[in-house]
Amino acid sequence: MTQAFNLGLLANNVNSSGKLDGTTGLTTSVVANTIGSAASTALTLQSAGTTAITVDTSQNVGIGTTSPSAKLHVESSSVADLAEILKSTDAVNGRSVIYMASAKNSAGTQSNVSMEAQSVSAANADLVFRTSGSNVTAGTERMRIDSSGNVGVNKVPNNLAKLTVRSSANQFPQLFLEQNNTEDGWLYLADSTDGSNTFSRRQSGATSEKARFDINGNFMVGTTTVNSGKLNVVYTGSYGVYVGGAAGASTQMIFFSGATNTGSISSNGSNTAFNTSSDYRLKENIAPMTGCLAKVQALKPVTYKWKESGLESQGFIAHELAEVCPDAVTGAKDAVDENGNPIYQGIDTSFLVATLTAAIQELKEIIDAQATEIEALKTKVGI
């Protein structure tokens, strides 16, 4: 077809030869392989007397609507939803959008969401999800998947993790793990007010914190306060810390100072041993202990009553013991932290065993020498 002519589209205007004719109605021009409408006039295609497709004067195509608002606007009155697709040919800054909206309510408003392929470079694009937008390019970004497969919720993802989640408020949980569709489960919160990370349990509509990491890497269970330790446990049940191992002999805990093993806690199925490293390969300048009987004589064992519990006990005063056996005492007398809170001294009486053993040996030498002198005297006097 090479000649332009006017084609009148009217109901029942097909002639006996099967050709469309008529001079009234919507005037459409056909030139070669092109069908066009008159100036400032939309082009429509009908099916069964109902407009199925509309191409408006802005070249927006509507399916199921005569007022398309995007390059492709699809509307279905049967399910009361719509979809709009917008594609840009700009390879660097372009975007392709699928825009969806619910039916308008009685107040004339509707809820809108969109899914957008957004170019970030000539070779890469992000997939962006938005809500509450008034058109295909507006709305609040809720989630993004970048070209590396990283996912960001409420923020642009980064290369630090495959999933990055930002809450809308300082103390709003970022993650909720629900069980059995009951709204019971676990919540995770990264609190930007103090830098802590908390883990809480939601049960029967109530939420209670169970553990947290603070900004300094201290871990707290059953408390929100750090008590001068990396691990802080406060409990009201039977056990504060439960450590188990395989049946029979096993080591439950190992202690290191740098790369050197300094001790362990182990059991043999019946008893527990608190072990301090004592291998000869860790030591040098080994020599026998001397003067231990005098050290024992200098010790000041006492009885006392604990202030908090009122229980009576016996032992040593830490700073007094430190004057005789300093390796049996930790801490310094009257020490306090930066807030003026006391840092109490402690005693490990196992470090007295070697001193007491050496003192007994020294005492035996004295006894043995005296016994020899007594026997000599008895022989001299004829006893």
Contacts in CASP RR format, 6 or more apart in sequence:
PFRMAT RR
TARGET T0000
AUTHOR 0000-0000-0000
METHOD contacts of the structure
MODEL  1
MTQAFNLGLLANNVNSSGKLDGTTGLTTSVVANTIGSAASTALTLQSAGT
TAITVDTSQNVGIGTTSPSAKLHVESSSVADLAEILKSTDAVNGRSVIYM
ASAKNSAGTQSNVSMEAQSVSAANADLVFRTSGSNVTAGTERMRIDSSGN
VGVNKVPNNLAKLTVRSSANQFPQLFLEQNNTEDGWLYLADSTDGSNTFS
RRQSGATSEKARFDINGNFMVGTTTVNSGKLNVVYTGSYGVYVGGAAGAS
TQMIFFSGATNTGSISSNGSNTAFNTSSDYRLKENIAPMTGCLAKVQALK
PVTYKWKESGLESQGFIAHELAEVCPDAVTGAKDAVDENGNPIYQGIDTS
FLVATLTAAIQELKEIIDAQATEIEALKTKVGI
1 30 0 8 1.000
1 32 0 8 1.000
1 33 0 8 1.000
2 32 0 8 1.000
4 29 0 8 1.000
4 30 0 8 1.000
4 31 0 8 1.000
5 29 0 8 1.000
5 30 0 8 1.000
6 23 0 8 1.000
6 27 0 8 1.000
6 28 0 8 1.000
6 29 0 8 1.000
7 20 0 8 1.000
7 27 0 8 1.000
7 28 0 8 1.000
7 29 0 8 1.000
7 30 0 8 1.000
8 20 0 8 1.000
8 21 0 8 1.000
8 22 0 8 1.000
8 23 0 8 1.000
8 24 0 8 1.000
8 25 0 8 1.000
8 26 0 8 1.000
8 27 0 8 1.000
8 28 0 8 1.000
9 20 0 8 1.000
9 25 0 8 1.000
9 26 0 8 1.000
9 28 0 8 1.000
10 22 0 8 1.000
10 24 0 8 1.000
10 25 0 8 1.000
11 49 0 8 1.000
13 20 0 8 1.000
13 21 0 8 1.000
13 22 0 8 1.000
14 20 0 8 1.000
14 21 0 8 1.000
15 21 0 8 1.000
26 37 0 8 1.000
26 41 0 8 1.000
26 44 0 8 1.000
27 37 0 8 1.000
27 38 0 8 1.000
27 41 0 8 1.000
28 35 0 8 1.000
28 36 0 8 1.000
28 37 0 8 1.000
28 38 0 8 1.000
28 43 0 8 1.000
29 35 0 8 1.000
29 36 0 8 1.000
29 37 0 8 1.000
29 38 0 8 1.000
30 36 0 8 1.000
35 43 0 8 1.000
36 43 0 8 1.000
37 43 0 8 1.000
37 55 0 8 1.000
40 57 0 8 1.000
41 57 0 8 1.000
42 54 0 8 1.000
42 55 0 8 1.000
42 56 0 8 1.000
42 57 0 8 1.000
42 66 0 8 1.000
43 54 0 8 1.000
43 55 0 8 1.000
44 51 0 8 1.000
44 53 0 8 1.000
44 54 0 8 1.000
44 55 0 8 1.000
44 66 0 8 1.000
45 51 0 8 1.000
45 52 0 8 1.000
45 53 0 8 1.000
45 54 0 8 1.000
46 52 0 8 1.000
51 64 0 8 1.000
51 66 0 8 1.000
52 63 0 8 1.000
52 64 0 8 1.000
53 61 0 8 1.000
53 62 0 8 1.000
53 63 0 8 1.000
53 64 0 8 1.000
54 61 0 8 1.000
54 62 0 8 1.000
54 64 0 8 1.000
54 65 0 8 1.000
54 66 0 8 1.000
54 67 0 8 1.000
54 68 0 8 1.000
55 61 0 8 1.000
55 62 0 8 1.000
56 62 0 8 1.000
56 67 0 8 1.000
56 68 0 8 1.000
59 71 0 8 1.000
60 68 0 8 1.000
60 69 0 8 1.000
60 70 0 8 1.000
60 71 0 8 1.000
60 72 0 8 1.000
60 73 0 8 1.000
61 68 0 8 1.000
61 71 0 8 1.000
61 72 0 8 1.000
61 73 0 8 1.000
62 68 0 8 1.000
62 72 0 8 1.000
62 73 0 8 1.000
62 74 0 8 1.000
62 75 0 8 1.000
63 72 0 8 1.000
63 73 0 8 1.000
63 74 0 8 1.000
63 75 0 8 1.000
64 74 0 8 1.000
64 75 0 8 1.000
64 76 0 8 1.000
64 77 0 8 1.000
65 73 0 8 1.000
65 74 0 8 1.000
65 75 0 8 1.000
65 82 0 8 1.000
69 84 0 8 1.000
69 135 0 8 1.000
70 84 0 8 1.000
70 85 0 8 1.000
70 86 0 8 1.000
70 97 0 8 1.000
70 99 0 8 1.000
70 136 0 8 1.000
71 84 0 8 1.000
71 85 0 8 1.000
71 86 0 8 1.000
71 87 0 8 1.000
72 84 0 8 1.000
72 85 0 8 1.000
72 86 0 8 1.000
73 82 0 8 1.000
73 83 0 8 1.000
73 84 0 8 1.000
74 82 0 8 1.000
74 83 0 8 1.000
74 84 0 8 1.000
74 85 0 8 1.000
75 81 0 8 1.000
75 82 0 8 1.000
76 82 0 8 1.000
80 102 0 8 1.000
80 103 0 8 1.000
81 100 0 8 1.000
81 101 0 8 1.000
81 102 0 8 1.000
81 103 0 8 1.000
82 100 0 8 1.000
82 101 0 8 1.000
83 98 0 8 1.000
83 99 0 8 1.000
83 100 0 8 1.000
84 97 0 8 1.000
84 98 0 8 1.000
84 99 0 8 1.000
84 100 0 8 1.000
84 136 0 8 1.000
85 96 0 8 1.000
85 97 0 8 1.000
85 98 0 8 1.000
85 99 0 8 1.000
86 95 0 8 1.000
86 96 0 8 1.000
86 97 0 8 1.000
86 99 0 8 1.000
86 136 0 8 1.000
86 137 0 8 1.000
87 96 0 8 1.000
87 97 0 8 1.000
88 94 0 8 1.000
88 95 0 8 1.000
88 96 0 8 1.000
88 119 0 8 1.000
90 119 0 8 1.000
91 119 0 8 1.000
91 122 0 8 1.000
92 119 0 8 1.000
92 121 0 8 1.000
92 122 0 8 1.000
93 119 0 8 1.000
94 118 0 8 1.000
94 119 0 8 1.000
95 116 0 8 1.000
95 117 0 8 1.000
95 118 0 8 1.000
95 119 0 8 1.000
95 137 0 8 1.000
96 116 0 8 1.000
96 117 0 8 1.000
97 114 0 8 1.000
97 115 0 8 1.000
97 116 0 8 1.000
97 117 0 8 1.000
97 136 0 8 1.000
97 137 0 8 1.000
98 114 0 8 1.000
98 115 0 8 1.000
98 116 0 8 1.000
99 112 0 8 1.000
99 113 0 8 1.000
99 114 0 8 1.000
99 135 0 8 1.000
99 136 0 8 1.000
100 112 0 8 1.000
100 113 0 8 1.000
100 114 0 8 1.000
100 115 0 8 1.000
101 110 0 8 1.000
101 111 0 8 1.000
101 112 0 8 1.000
101 113 0 8 1.000
102 110 0 8 1.000
102 111 0 8 1.000
102 112 0 8 1.000
103 110 0 8 1.000
104 110 0 8 1.000
111 131 0 8 1.000
111 132 0 8 1.000
112 131 0 8 1.000
112 132 0 8 1.000
112 133 0 8 1.000
112 134 0 8 1.000
112 139 0 8 1.000
113 129 0 8 1.000
113 130 0 8 1.000
113 131 0 8 1.000
113 132 0 8 1.000
113 133 0 8 1.000
114 129 0 8 1.000
114 130 0 8 1.000
114 133 0 8 1.000
114 136 0 8 1.000
114 139 0 8 1.000
115 127 0 8 1.000
115 128 0 8 1.000
115 129 0 8 1.000
115 130 0 8 1.000
116 127 0 8 1.000
116 128 0 8 1.000
116 129 0 8 1.000
116 130 0 8 1.000
117 125 0 8 1.000
117 126 0 8 1.000
117 127 0 8 1.000
117 128 0 8 1.000
118 125 0 8 1.000
118 126 0 8 1.000
118 127 0 8 1.000
118 128 0 8 1.000
119 125 0 8 1.000
120 126 0 8 1.000
120 146 0 8 1.000
120 147 0 8 1.000
124 146 0 8 1.000
124 147 0 8 1.000
125 147 0 8 1.000
126 144 0 8 1.000
126 145 0 8 1.000
126 146 0 8 1.000
126 147 0 8 1.000
127 144 0 8 1.000
127 145 0 8 1.000
128 141 0 8 1.000
128 143 0 8 1.000
128 144 0 8 1.000
129 141 0 8 1.000
129 142 0 8 1.000
129 143 0 8 1.000
129 144 0 8 1.000
130 138 0 8 1.000
130 139 0 8 1.000
130 140 0 8 1.000
130 141 0 8 1.000
130 142 0 8 1.000
131 139 0 8 1.000
131 140 0 8 1.000
131 142 0 8 1.000
132 139 0 8 1.000
132 140 0 8 1.000
133 139 0 8 1.000
133 140 0 8 1.000
141 154 0 8 1.000
142 153 0 8 1.000
142 154 0 8 1.000
143 151 0 8 1.000
143 152 0 8 1.000
143 153 0 8 1.000
143 154 0 8 1.000
144 151 0 8 1.000
144 152 0 8 1.000
144 155 0 8 1.000
144 156 0 8 1.000
144 157 0 8 1.000
145 151 0 8 1.000
145 152 0 8 1.000
145 157 0 8 1.000
146 156 0 8 1.000
146 157 0 8 1.000
148 159 0 8 1.000
149 157 0 8 1.000
149 162 0 8 1.000
150 157 0 8 1.000
150 158 0 8 1.000
150 159 0 8 1.000
150 161 0 8 1.000
150 162 0 8 1.000
150 163 0 8 1.000
150 164 0 8 1.000
151 157 0 8 1.000
151 162 0 8 1.000
151 163 0 8 1.000
151 164 0 8 1.000
152 163 0 8 1.000
152 164 0 8 1.000
152 165 0 8 1.000
152 166 0 8 1.000
153 163 0 8 1.000
153 164 0 8 1.000
153 165 0 8 1.000
153 166 0 8 1.000
153 174 0 8 1.000
154 165 0 8 1.000
154 166 0 8 1.000
154 167 0 8 1.000
154 168 0 8 1.000
155 164 0 8 1.000
155 165 0 8 1.000
155 166 0 8 1.000
157 163 0 8 1.000
157 164 0 8 1.000
158 164 0 8 1.000
165 174 0 8 1.000
165 175 0 8 1.000
166 174 0 8 1.000
167 173 0 8 1.000
167 174 0 8 1.000
167 189 0 8 1.000
167 190 0 8 1.000
170 191 0 8 1.000
170 192 0 8 1.000
170 193 0 8 1.000
171 189 0 8 1.000
171 191 0 8 1.000
171 193 0 8 1.000
172 189 0 8 1.000
173 187 0 8 1.000
173 188 0 8 1.000
173 189 0 8 1.000
173 200 0 8 1.000
174 188 0 8 1.000
174 189 0 8 1.000
174 190 0 8 1.000
175 187 0 8 1.000
175 188 0 8 1.000
176 185 0 8 1.000
176 186 0 8 1.000
176 187 0 8 1.000
176 188 0 8 1.000
176 202 0 8 1.000
177 185 0 8 1.000
177 186 0 8 1.000
177 187 0 8 1.000
177 188 0 8 1.000
178 184 0 8 1.000
178 185 0 8 1.000
179 185 0 8 1.000
183 202 0 8 1.000
183 205 0 8 1.000
184 202 0 8 1.000
184 203 0 8 1.000
184 204 0 8 1.000
184 205 0 8 1.000
185 201 0 8 1.000
185 202 0 8 1.000
185 203 0 8 1.000
186 199 0 8 1.000
186 200 0 8 1.000
186 201 0 8 1.000
186 202 0 8 1.000
187 199 0 8 1.000
187 200 0 8 1.000
187 201 0 8 1.000
187 202 0 8 1.000
187 207 0 8 1.000
188 197 0 8 1.000
188 198 0 8 1.000
188 199 0 8 1.000
189 197 0 8 1.000
189 198 0 8 1.000
189 200 0 8 1.000
190 196 0 8 1.000
190 197 0 8 1.000
191 197 0 8 1.000
191 198 0 8 1.000
194 214 0 8 1.000
194 215 0 8 1.000
195 214 0 8 1.000
195 215 0 8 1.000
196 212 0 8 1.000
196 213 0 8 1.000
196 214 0 8 1.000
196 215 0 8 1.000
197 212 0 8 1.000
197 213 0 8 1.000
198 209 0 8 1.000
198 211 0 8 1.000
198 212 0 8 1.000
199 209 0 8 1.000
199 210 0 8 1.000
199 211 0 8 1.000
199 212 0 8 1.000
200 207 0 8 1.000
200 208 0 8 1.000
200 209 0 8 1.000
200 210 0 8 1.000
201 207 0 8 1.000
201 208 0 8 1.000
201 210 0 8 1.000
209 222 0 8 1.000
209 224 0 8 1.000
210 221 0 8 1.000
210 222 0 8 1.000
211 219 0 8 1.000
211 220 0 8 1.000
211 221 0 8 1.000
211 222 0 8 1.000
212 219 0 8 1.000
212 220 0 8 1.000
212 224 0 8 1.000
213 219 0 8 1.000
213 220 0 8 1.000
214 220 0 8 1.000
214 226 0 8 1.000
216 226 0 8 1.000
217 230 0 8 1.000
218 226 0 8 1.000
218 229 0 8 1.000
218 230 0 8 1.000
218 231 0 8 1.000
218 232 0 8 1.000
219 230 0 8 1.000
219 231 0 8 1.000
219 232 0 8 1.000
220 226 0 8 1.000
220 232 0 8 1.000
220 233 0 8 1.000
220 234 0 8 1.000
221 231 0 8 1.000
221 232 0 8 1.000
221 233 0 8 1.000
221 234 0 8 1.000
221 235 0 8 1.000
222 233 0 8 1.000
222 234 0 8 1.000
222 235 0 8 1.000
223 232 0 8 1.000
223 233 0 8 1.000
223 234 0 8 1.000
225 232 0 8 1.000
226 232 0 8 1.000
228 337 0 8 1.000
228 343 0 8 1.000
233 240 0 8 1.000
233 241 0 8 1.000
243 252 0 8 1.000
243 253 0 8 1.000
243 265 0 8 1.000
244 250 0 8 1.000
244 252 0 8 1.000
245 252 0 8 1.000
245 267 0 8 1.000
247 269 0 8 1.000
248 267 0 8 1.000
248 268 0 8 1.000
248 269 0 8 1.000
249 266 0 8 1.000
249 267 0 8 1.000
249 268 0 8 1.000
249 269 0 8 1.000
250 266 0 8 1.000
250 267 0 8 1.000
250 269 0 8 1.000
251 264 0 8 1.000
251 265 0 8 1.000
251 266 0 8 1.000
252 265 0 8 1.000
252 266 0 8 1.000
252 267 0 8 1.000
253 264 0 8 1.000
253 265 0 8 1.000
254 261 0 8 1.000
254 263 0 8 1.000
254 264 0 8 1.000
255 261 0 8 1.000
255 262 0 8 1.000
255 263 0 8 1.000
255 264 0 8 1.000
256 262 0 8 1.000
260 277 0 8 1.000
260 282 0 8 1.000
261 277 0 8 1.000
262 276 0 8 1.000
262 277 0 8 1.000
263 275 0 8 1.000
263 276 0 8 1.000
263 277 0 8 1.000
264 275 0 8 1.000
265 272 0 8 1.000
265 273 0 8 1.000
265 274 0 8 1.000
265 275 0 8 1.000
266 272 0 8 1.000
266 273 0 8 1.000
266 275 0 8 1.000
267 273 0 8 1.000
276 350 0 8 1.000
280 286 0 8 1.000
288 358 0 8 1.000
289 354 0 8 1.000
289 355 0 8 1.000
289 358 0 8 1.000
290 358 0 8 1.000
290 362 0 8 1.000
291 358 0 8 1.000
291 359 0 8 1.000
291 362 0 8 1.000
292 355 0 8 1.000
292 356 0 8 1.000
292 357 0 8 1.000
292 358 0 8 1.000
292 359 0 8 1.000
292 361 0 8 1.000
292 362 0 8 1.000
293 359 0 8 1.000
293 362 0 8 1.000
293 363 0 8 1.000
293 366 0 8 1.000
295 324 0 8 1.000
295 325 0 8 1.000
295 355 0 8 1.000
295 359 0 8 1.000
296 355 0 8 1.000
296 356 0 8 1.000
296 359 0 8 1.000
298 323 0 8 1.000
298 324 0 8 1.000
299 316 0 8 1.000
299 321 0 8 1.000
299 324 0 8 1.000
299 325 0 8 1.000
300 316 0 8 1.000
300 317 0 8 1.000
300 320 0 8 1.000
300 321 0 8 1.000
301 314 0 8 1.000
301 315 0 8 1.000
301 316 0 8 1.000
302 314 0 8 1.000
302 315 0 8 1.000
302 316 0 8 1.000
302 317 0 8 1.000
303 312 0 8 1.000
303 313 0 8 1.000
303 314 0 8 1.000
303 315 0 8 1.000
304 312 0 8 1.000
304 313 0 8 1.000
304 314 0 8 1.000
304 315 0 8 1.000
305 311 0 8 1.000
305 312 0 8 1.000
305 313 0 8 1.000
306 312 0 8 1.000
306 313 0 8 1.000
315 349 0 8 1.000
316 347 0 8 1.000
316 349 0 8 1.000
318 329 0 8 1.000
318 331 0 8 1.000
318 333 0 8 1.000
318 345 0 8 1.000
318 346 0 8 1.000
318 347 0 8 1.000
319 329 0 8 1.000
319 333 0 8 1.000
319 345 0 8 1.000
321 328 0 8 1.000
321 329 0 8 1.000
321 347 0 8 1.000
322 328 0 8 1.000
322 329 0 8 1.000
322 333 0 8 1.000
322 345 0 8 1.000
325 351 0 8 1.000
325 352 0 8 1.000
325 355 0 8 1.000
327 351 0 8 1.000
328 347 0 8 1.000
328 348 0 8 1.000
328 349 0 8 1.000
328 350 0 8 1.000
328 351 0 8 1.000
328 352 0 8 1.000
329 345 0 8 1.000
329 346 0 8 1.000
329 347 0 8 1.000
329 348 0 8 1.000
330 345 0 8 1.000
330 346 0 8 1.000
330 347 0 8 1.000
330 348 0 8 1.000
331 343 0 8 1.000
331 345 0 8 1.000
331 346 0 8 1.000
332 343 0 8 1.000
332 345 0 8 1.000
333 345 0 8 1.000
334 342 0 8 1.000
335 342 0 8 1.000
335 343 0 8 1.000
335 345 0 8 1.000
336 342 0 8 1.000
336 343 0 8 1.000
337 343 0 8 1.000
END
